[in-house]
Amino acid sequence: MPYLPTGRPQALARSRVFFELGRVHPCGREIGRLGDHPIFDVVEDEHGRRYRYSGVAPVGVAGFDPAALRSGEFIVARRLIYRLLPTP
């Protein structure tokens, strides 16, 4: 069965779609901050899937560019990019 992320699908110009993960909680250490928001090295969703911090999404004049996301990457908490970790 294909992986179906949790969260809200976001449609942008040119029919590009990305997923913003909604209900995640930290399960790793805090490694930094983006403004007043903490960045954790690993977060977990409500189904037990884990994601590792991958970077901050670039924002241009038109807003977030979904082309910045690679396969298996998702947005968490505004502009933080997390990559799905393989299941053990």
URPE-V282508 format. One record per residue. N is the residue number from 0. RES is the residue in one letter. SS is DSSP state (h for helix, s for strand, l for the rest). OMEGA is omega as a letter, one per 40 degrees, with the letter a starting at -180 (none if undefined). Layout:
N_RES_SS_OMEGA + N_RES_SS_OMEGA
This chain:
0_M_l_a + 1_P_l_i + 2_Y_l_i + 3_L_l_a + 4_P_l_i + 5_T_l_i + 6_G_l_a + 7_R_s_i + 8_P_s_a + 9_Q_s_i + 10_A_s_i + 11_L_l_i + 12_A_h_i + 13_R_h_i + 14_S_h_i + 15_R_l_a + 16_V_s_i + 17_F_s_a + 18_F_s_i + 19_E_s_a + 20_L_s_a + 21_G_l_a + 22_R_l_i + 23_V_s_i + 24_H_s_a + 25_P_s_i + 26_C_l_i + 27_G_l_a + 28_R_l_i + 29_E_s_a + 30_I_s_i + 31_G_s_i + 32_R_s_i + 33_L_s_a + 34_G_l_i + 35_D_l_a + 36_H_s_i + 37_P_s_i + 38_I_s_i + 39_F_s_a + 40_D_l_i + 41_V_s_i + 42_V_s_a + 43_E_s_i + 44_D_s_a + 45_E_l_i + 46_H_l_i + 47_G_l_i + 48_R_l_a + 49_R_s_a + 50_Y_s_i + 51_R_s_i + 52_Y_s_a + 53_S_s_i + 54_G_s_i + 55_V_s_a + 56_A_l_i + 57_P_l_i + 58_V_s_i + 59_G_s_a + 60_V_l_a + 61_A_l_a + 62_G_s_a + 63_F_s_i + 64_D_l_a + 65_P_h_i + 66_A_h_i + 67_A_h_a + 68_L_l_i + 69_R_l_i + 70_S_l_i + 71_G_l_i + 72_E_s_a + 73_F_s_i + 74_I_s_i + 75_V_s_i + 76_A_l_i + 77_R_l_a + 78_R_l_a + 79_L_s_i + 80_I_s_i + 81_Y_s_i + 82_R_s_i + 83_L_s_i + 84_L_l_i + 85_P_l_i + 86_T_l_a + 87_P_l_none
